[in-house]
Amino acid sequence: MRTSQKRQVSILLPNKQRLDCNVRVRARGQEVLNRVLKQLGVSELQVLGLAVLKDNEYLFVDLEQKVSKYFGKTWKRGSLMVPFILFLRVQYYVESGLLIMSSKVQQLYYAELRQKVLLSKSRHQEAVFFQLAASALQAEVGDLEEREEEEDEEENRKHRLYFLPEDYFPSWLIKRRGRDFLLQHCPGLHAELRGVTQGQAILQFIKEAGYLQDGAVTFYRMRQEKKELRSLILLGVASKGVHIYQEVEGKLCLLYDLTWTHVDRLTFQGSRFEISAVGSLCLPQLVFYTASACHSKHILTHLRDSHRLHINTRAAVCCIKQLEDMQASHLYKEAYICDTTRLAQRLQTNSLSSSMSDCSVAIQTTTAWSKEEECEEEQVREFELCVDEPEEIFVDEVLWTAELSVDEPLIFPSSYWTAVAMEMKQVLRRRTDEGVSVD
């Protein structure tokens, strides 16, 4: 009898490993998450969340809800012999891997981005894939051995065959350039990273993956018309805002790129999902349709929490940006003194990265939102998030987060990110004392 009151749940990790646990029939998402935390040996997952796969789309589990809600009648009929599948996925993308304090969580974050890069459709960003492949090879293989110039062609060919292009490049790029081209040119970029540690290479990969159009983004499919059979609109939730694409012949065409400062209001009524931009953009109200009212609520909840994370981490991101600028400046000075040839090579490499990056930091934001308790397909529901960002507004951060958490606690406590920011500032002060410019 006691066995029938348990269900076996398998959690698939981004690194293709699996965790198994038995939970109560009436277990909530938090109970499963606690088992995952214990098996991974971490205190929190920060940017990762539990998800179910439904209609080829990942929906994140509300930790306060019962797990049975996501599996329906099959959960009641289940047994210990047949596991229920959950996925540990990146729920919130960040602007820097340094914001992920746990090395295990950072590794899982990196592992998911590795898989997303292989499935990427960003065909116009070919150069980024070579940089990503080099960073991944440095993280997973380490330093590429130096070879003598007089080695014969056969030795050079063997030297290049230390990786499979299929493990580091999307299939369309392999088809476009050919395996021989990738095997010939990628080792040169990999060799440029000689001396970079595994941790540094992972951080570099995380940063570069953010440059891809469909890299550090969670996509949700929508329809332009309610009665359309195919969902050709993709709404992307990113760290800095919302990206809206249309799928045309297998390619992603960007329709709107809205930062959080550009979004005035997000609402849904049943399956109708509306996005209103700030008046200065002169955009019409954007209306799309989701699979259901519950699906709309899930998307808007994800948008709301991603926006909160962006606000809570802005101080830490600003400090990280200062550190990176200082390190880049220090690197150029050293290279200029030591080796002008290497300086030219590094400047050429970094100019490519800088042209694709957007290091703008959003100003402080006030947010108000309200929601209905439950969503049902038969009833009309409305769930609203308002974003109001004046050009100059300074709000006491502690008071602001306290007001925001009246209806629902923050997933990411502001005190946590404040501590991160303070740690970054201490590093900046030490660098200043050592005579390194922070300008």
C-alpha positions as CSV (number, residue, x, y, z in Angstrom):
1,M,0.0,0.0,0.0
2,R,2.8,2.4,0.9
3,T,4.5,1.7,-2.5
4,S,1.4,2.9,-4.3
5,Q,1.7,6.3,-2.6
6,K,5.1,6.9,-4.2
7,R,6.0,8.0,-7.7
8,Q,9.4,7.7,-9.4
9,V,10.6,10.9,-11.0
10,S,13.6,11.0,-13.3
11,I,15.3,14.4,-13.8
12,L,17.3,14.8,-17.0
13,L,20.2,17.3,-16.6
14,P,21.7,19.5,-19.3
15,N,24.9,17.4,-19.3
16,K,22.8,14.4,-20.2
17,Q,23.1,12.8,-16.8
18,R,20.0,11.7,-14.9
19,L,18.9,11.9,-11.3
20,D,16.2,9.6,-9.9
21,C,14.0,10.1,-6.8
22,N,10.8,8.8,-5.3
23,V,8.3,11.4,-4.1
24,R,4.8,11.3,-2.6
25,V,1.8,11.3,-4.8
26,R,0.7,14.6,-3.3
27,A,4.3,16.1,-3.6
28,R,4.8,19.7,-4.8
29,G,7.5,20.9,-7.0
30,Q,9.6,22.1,-4.1
31,E,9.9,18.6,-2.8
32,V,11.3,17.4,-6.1
33,L,13.7,20.4,-6.2
34,N,14.9,19.6,-2.7
35,R,15.8,16.1,-3.8
36,V,17.7,17.5,-6.8
37,L,19.6,20.0,-4.6
38,K,20.6,17.2,-2.3
39,Q,21.9,14.9,-5.0
40,L,23.8,17.7,-6.8
41,G,25.3,18.9,-3.5
42,V,24.3,22.6,-3.9
43,S,22.2,24.9,-1.8
44,E,20.4,26.6,-4.7
45,L,20.1,26.4,-8.4
46,Q,19.9,30.2,-9.0
47,V,19.1,30.3,-12.7
48,L,18.0,26.7,-13.3
49,G,14.5,25.3,-12.9
50,L,12.4,22.1,-13.2
51,A,10.4,21.8,-16.5
52,V,8.1,19.5,-18.3
53,L,8.1,18.9,-22.0
54,K,4.7,19.6,-23.6
55,D,4.1,19.9,-27.3
56,N,7.8,20.3,-27.9
57,E,8.1,23.2,-25.5
58,Y,9.5,23.4,-22.0
59,L,7.2,24.7,-19.4
60,F,8.7,25.4,-16.0
61,V,7.2,23.9,-12.9
62,D,5.6,26.2,-10.3
63,L,7.3,24.9,-7.1
64,E,4.2,25.7,-5.0
65,Q,2.0,23.5,-7.2
66,K,1.5,19.8,-7.0
67,V,3.5,17.7,-9.4
68,S,0.4,15.9,-10.4
69,K,-0.9,19.0,-12.1
70,Y,1.8,18.6,-14.9
71,F,1.1,14.9,-15.6
72,G,-2.7,14.7,-15.3
73,K,-4.4,11.3,-14.9
74,T,-1.2,9.3,-15.7
75,W,0.2,10.5,-12.4
76,K,-2.6,8.9,-10.4
77,R,-2.3,5.6,-12.3
78,G,1.5,5.6,-12.1
79,S,3.8,3.3,-10.2
80,L,7.4,3.0,-9.1
81,M,8.1,0.9,-12.3
82,V,7.5,3.7,-14.8
83,P,9.3,7.0,-14.1
84,F,7.8,10.5,-14.8
85,I,10.3,12.7,-16.7
86,L,11.3,16.2,-15.6
87,F,14.1,18.3,-17.0
88,L,16.5,20.6,-15.3
89,R,16.7,23.6,-17.6
90,V,18.0,27.2,-17.7
91,Q,15.1,29.2,-16.6
92,Y,16.8,32.6,-16.4
93,Y,19.7,33.7,-18.6
94,V,22.2,36.1,-17.2
95,E,24.5,38.7,-18.8
96,S,27.6,37.2,-17.2
97,G,28.6,33.8,-16.0
98,L,30.2,35.4,-13.0
99,L,26.7,35.9,-11.6
100,I,26.4,32.2,-11.2
101,M,28.3,31.6,-8.0
102,S,28.1,27.8,-7.8
103,S,30.6,26.0,-10.1
104,K,28.3,23.0,-10.5
105,V,25.4,25.2,-11.6
106,Q,27.7,27.1,-13.9
107,Q,28.8,23.8,-15.5
108,L,25.1,22.9,-16.1
109,Y,24.4,26.3,-17.5
110,Y,27.4,25.9,-19.9
111,A,26.2,22.4,-20.9
112,E,22.8,23.6,-21.9
113,L,24.3,26.5,-23.9
114,R,26.6,24.0,-25.7
115,Q,23.5,22.1,-26.9
116,K,21.7,25.2,-27.9
117,V,24.7,26.3,-30.0
118,L,24.6,23.0,-31.9
119,L,20.9,23.6,-32.7
120,S,21.2,27.3,-33.5
121,K,19.7,28.7,-36.7
122,S,21.7,32.0,-36.6
123,R,23.1,31.5,-40.1
124,H,24.2,35.1,-40.4
125,Q,26.5,34.9,-37.4
126,E,29.0,32.4,-38.7
127,A,32.0,34.1,-37.1
128,V,30.5,33.7,-33.6
129,F,30.4,29.9,-34.0
130,F,34.1,29.7,-34.6
131,Q,34.8,31.7,-31.5
132,L,32.4,29.5,-29.5
133,A,34.0,26.3,-30.8
134,A,37.5,27.6,-29.8
135,S,36.2,28.5,-26.3
136,A,34.5,25.1,-25.9
137,L,37.7,23.2,-27.1
138,Q,39.8,25.2,-24.6
139,A,37.3,24.3,-21.8
140,E,37.1,20.6,-22.7
141,V,40.4,19.8,-24.3
142,G,42.8,22.3,-22.8
143,D,45.8,23.9,-24.4
144,L,46.5,22.8,-28.0
145,E,50.0,21.3,-28.3
146,E,52.5,23.4,-30.2
147,R,53.9,21.8,-33.4
148,E,57.1,22.3,-35.3
149,E,56.7,24.2,-38.6
150,E,58.7,21.7,-40.5
151,E,56.3,18.8,-39.8
152,D,55.1,17.1,-42.9
153,E,51.5,17.3,-44.2
154,E,50.5,14.0,-42.7
155,E,51.5,15.0,-39.2
156,N,49.7,18.3,-39.6
157,R,46.6,16.5,-40.7
158,K,46.7,14.2,-37.6
159,H,47.3,17.2,-35.4
160,R,44.0,18.8,-36.7
161,L,41.9,15.6,-36.2
162,Y,41.6,15.9,-32.4
163,F,37.9,16.9,-32.4
164,L,34.7,16.2,-34.3
165,P,33.1,19.2,-36.0
166,E,29.6,17.7,-35.2
167,D,30.4,18.2,-31.5
168,Y,31.1,21.9,-31.9
169,F,29.3,23.3,-35.0
170,P,25.6,23.2,-36.1
171,S,24.9,20.9,-39.0
172,W,24.0,23.7,-41.4
173,L,27.5,25.2,-40.9
174,I,29.2,21.9,-41.5
175,K,27.3,21.5,-44.7
176,R,28.0,25.0,-45.8
177,R,31.8,25.0,-45.1
178,G,32.6,21.3,-45.1
179,R,34.4,19.3,-42.4
180,D,37.8,19.8,-43.8
181,F,37.5,23.6,-43.7
182,L,36.5,23.5,-40.0
183,L,39.2,21.0,-39.1
184,Q,41.7,23.3,-40.8
185,H,40.8,26.6,-39.4
186,C,39.4,26.0,-35.9
187,P,42.7,24.8,-34.4
188,G,44.2,28.2,-35.1
189,L,41.5,29.9,-33.0
190,H,41.9,27.3,-30.3
191,A,45.6,27.8,-30.2
192,E,45.0,31.6,-29.6
193,L,43.5,30.6,-26.2
194,R,46.6,28.8,-25.0
195,G,47.0,29.4,-21.3
196,V,43.3,30.2,-20.6
197,T,42.0,28.1,-17.7
198,Q,38.9,25.9,-18.0
199,G,36.9,28.2,-15.8
200,Q,37.9,31.2,-17.9
201,A,37.0,29.4,-21.1
202,I,33.6,28.5,-19.8
203,L,32.9,32.1,-18.9
204,Q,34.0,33.2,-22.3
205,F,31.8,30.7,-24.0
206,I,28.8,31.9,-21.9
207,K,29.5,35.5,-22.9
208,E,29.9,34.7,-26.6
209,A,26.8,32.5,-26.7
210,G,24.8,35.6,-25.7
211,Y,25.8,37.2,-29.0
212,L,23.8,34.6,-30.9
213,Q,20.4,35.6,-32.1
214,D,18.9,32.4,-30.5
215,G,21.6,31.6,-27.9
216,A,20.7,32.8,-24.4
217,V,17.0,32.9,-25.1
218,T,13.9,30.9,-24.1
219,F,11.4,30.6,-26.9
220,Y,7.6,30.2,-26.8
221,R,5.6,29.6,-29.9
222,M,2.6,31.7,-30.7
223,R,0.2,32.3,-33.6
224,Q,-0.6,35.6,-35.3
225,E,-4.3,34.7,-35.8
226,K,-6.4,32.7,-33.4
227,K,-7.5,30.1,-36.0
228,E,-4.1,29.5,-37.5
229,L,-3.0,25.9,-37.5
230,R,0.8,26.6,-37.2
231,S,2.6,28.6,-34.6
232,L,5.1,30.6,-36.6
233,I,5.7,33.4,-34.1
234,L,8.5,32.9,-31.6
235,L,8.5,35.0,-28.5
236,G,12.0,35.0,-26.9
237,V,12.6,35.8,-23.2
238,A,16.1,37.1,-22.8
239,S,18.0,38.8,-19.9
240,K,17.6,42.2,-21.4
241,G,14.1,42.0,-22.8
242,V,11.8,40.4,-25.3
243,H,12.6,39.3,-28.9
244,I,9.9,38.5,-31.3
245,Y,10.7,36.4,-34.4
246,Q,8.7,34.9,-37.3
247,E,9.8,31.6,-38.7
248,V,10.1,31.7,-42.5
249,E,11.3,28.6,-44.3
250,G,13.1,27.4,-41.3
251,K,14.9,30.7,-40.7
252,L,14.2,33.2,-37.9
253,C,13.3,36.7,-39.0
254,L,13.5,39.3,-36.3
255,L,10.3,41.3,-36.1
256,Y,10.7,43.3,-32.9
257,D,13.6,43.6,-30.4
258,L,12.3,45.2,-27.2
259,T,14.4,45.9,-24.2
260,W,12.7,46.1,-20.8
261,T,12.7,49.9,-21.1
262,H,10.8,49.6,-24.4
263,V,7.9,47.5,-22.9
264,D,5.0,49.4,-21.4
265,R,2.5,46.7,-20.7
266,L,2.1,42.9,-21.1
267,T,-1.4,41.4,-20.7
268,F,-3.3,38.3,-21.6
269,Q,-7.0,37.5,-21.8
270,G,-7.4,33.8,-22.3
271,S,-5.1,32.7,-25.1
272,R,-4.9,36.3,-26.4
273,F,-1.5,37.8,-25.5
274,E,-0.9,41.5,-25.9
275,I,2.4,43.5,-25.8
276,S,2.3,47.3,-25.7
277,A,5.5,49.2,-26.3
278,V,6.3,52.7,-24.9
279,G,4.7,55.5,-26.9
280,S,8.1,56.8,-28.1
281,L,8.5,53.7,-30.3
282,C,5.3,54.4,-32.2
283,L,4.6,50.7,-32.5
284,P,1.1,49.3,-32.8
285,Q,-0.2,47.0,-30.0
286,L,1.2,43.5,-30.7
287,V,-1.4,40.7,-30.4
288,F,-0.6,37.0,-30.6
289,Y,-2.3,33.8,-29.5
290,T,-1.0,31.0,-27.3
291,A,-2.2,27.5,-26.8
292,S,-4.3,28.3,-23.8
293,A,-4.9,30.7,-20.9
294,C,-2.6,28.7,-18.7
295,H,0.1,28.8,-21.3
296,S,-0.3,32.6,-21.4
297,K,0.0,32.8,-17.7
298,H,3.1,30.7,-17.7
299,I,4.8,32.9,-20.3
300,L,3.9,36.1,-18.5
301,T,5.1,34.7,-15.2
302,H,8.4,33.9,-16.9
303,L,8.7,37.4,-18.3
304,R,7.9,39.0,-15.0
305,D,10.5,36.9,-13.1
306,S,13.1,37.5,-15.8
307,H,12.5,41.2,-15.5
308,R,12.9,41.0,-11.7
309,L,16.2,39.2,-12.1
310,H,17.5,41.9,-14.6
311,I,16.7,44.6,-12.0
312,N,18.2,42.8,-9.1
313,T,21.5,42.0,-10.9
314,R,22.0,45.4,-12.6
315,A,24.5,46.6,-9.9
316,A,26.6,43.4,-10.1
317,V,26.5,43.4,-13.9
318,C,27.8,47.0,-13.9
319,C,30.7,46.0,-11.6
320,I,31.5,43.0,-13.8
321,K,31.6,45.2,-16.9
322,Q,34.0,47.6,-15.2
323,L,36.3,44.6,-14.3
324,E,36.2,43.3,-17.9
325,D,37.1,46.8,-19.2
326,M,40.0,47.1,-16.8
327,Q,41.3,43.6,-17.8
328,A,41.0,44.4,-21.5
329,S,42.8,47.7,-21.0
330,H,45.6,46.0,-19.0
331,L,45.9,43.3,-21.7
332,Y,46.4,45.8,-24.4
333,K,49.0,47.7,-22.5
334,E,51.0,44.5,-21.8
335,A,50.7,43.3,-25.4
336,Y,51.9,46.7,-26.7
337,I,55.0,46.5,-24.7
338,C,55.8,42.8,-25.3
339,D,54.7,41.8,-28.7
340,T,53.1,44.1,-31.3
341,T,52.2,41.2,-33.6
342,R,50.2,39.4,-30.9
343,L,48.6,42.8,-30.0
344,A,47.3,43.1,-33.6
345,Q,45.9,39.6,-33.5
346,R,44.1,40.1,-30.2
347,L,42.7,43.5,-31.3
348,Q,41.4,41.9,-34.5
349,T,39.7,39.1,-32.4
350,N,38.3,41.5,-29.8
351,S,37.0,43.9,-32.4
352,L,34.8,41.1,-33.7
353,S,33.4,40.4,-30.3
354,S,32.9,44.0,-29.3
355,S,31.0,44.8,-32.5
356,M,28.4,42.1,-31.6
357,S,28.1,42.9,-27.9
358,D,25.7,45.3,-26.2
359,C,26.9,46.2,-22.8
360,S,24.3,48.8,-22.0
361,V,22.9,48.7,-18.5
362,A,19.3,49.5,-18.0
363,I,18.2,52.3,-15.6
364,Q,16.2,51.5,-12.4
365,T,12.7,50.4,-13.0
366,T,9.4,50.3,-11.1
367,T,7.0,47.4,-11.7
368,A,3.4,46.8,-10.7
369,W,1.5,43.7,-11.5
370,S,-1.6,41.8,-10.5
371,K,-2.8,38.3,-11.2
372,E,-5.8,36.1,-10.8
373,E,-5.5,33.1,-8.5
374,E,-6.3,30.3,-11.1
375,C,-6.5,30.1,-14.9
376,E,-9.1,28.0,-16.6
377,E,-9.6,27.6,-20.3
378,E,-13.4,28.2,-20.1
379,Q,-13.2,31.5,-18.3
380,V,-11.8,34.8,-19.2
381,R,-8.7,35.7,-17.2
382,E,-6.4,38.6,-17.2
383,F,-2.8,38.7,-16.0
384,E,-1.0,42.0,-16.3
385,L,2.6,43.3,-16.0
386,C,3.2,47.1,-16.3
387,V,6.7,48.4,-16.9
388,D,7.2,52.1,-16.3
389,E,10.7,53.5,-16.7
390,P,11.1,57.3,-16.6
391,E,14.4,58.6,-18.0
392,E,15.6,59.6,-14.5
393,I,14.2,57.9,-11.4
394,F,16.0,56.8,-8.3
395,V,14.3,54.5,-5.9
396,D,15.6,53.1,-2.7
397,E,16.3,49.5,-3.7
398,V,15.4,47.9,-0.4
399,L,12.1,49.7,-0.2
400,W,11.4,48.9,-3.9
401,T,11.9,45.2,-3.5
402,A,9.9,45.1,-0.4
403,E,6.9,46.7,-2.1
404,L,7.3,44.4,-5.1
405,S,7.2,41.2,-2.9
406,V,3.9,42.0,-1.2
407,D,1.9,39.7,-3.5
408,E,4.6,37.1,-4.1
409,P,8.2,36.5,-2.7
410,L,11.1,37.2,-5.0
411,I,12.7,34.1,-6.5
412,F,16.1,35.9,-6.3
413,P,16.5,37.8,-3.0
414,S,18.0,41.3,-3.6
415,S,20.3,40.7,-0.6
416,Y,22.0,37.9,-2.5
417,W,22.7,40.1,-5.5
418,T,23.7,43.1,-3.3
419,A,26.4,40.8,-1.8
420,V,27.6,40.0,-5.2
421,A,27.8,43.6,-6.2
422,M,29.7,44.5,-2.9
423,E,32.2,41.7,-3.7
424,M,32.8,43.2,-7.2
425,K,33.2,46.7,-5.8
426,Q,35.8,45.4,-3.3
427,V,37.8,44.0,-6.3
428,L,37.5,47.3,-8.0
429,R,38.8,49.2,-5.0
430,R,41.8,46.8,-4.7
431,R,42.6,47.4,-8.4
432,T,42.4,51.1,-7.9
433,D,44.8,50.9,-4.9
434,E,47.2,48.9,-7.1
435,G,47.2,51.8,-9.6
436,V,45.0,50.2,-12.3
437,S,42.7,52.7,-13.9
438,V,39.0,51.9,-13.7
439,D,38.0,54.5,-16.4
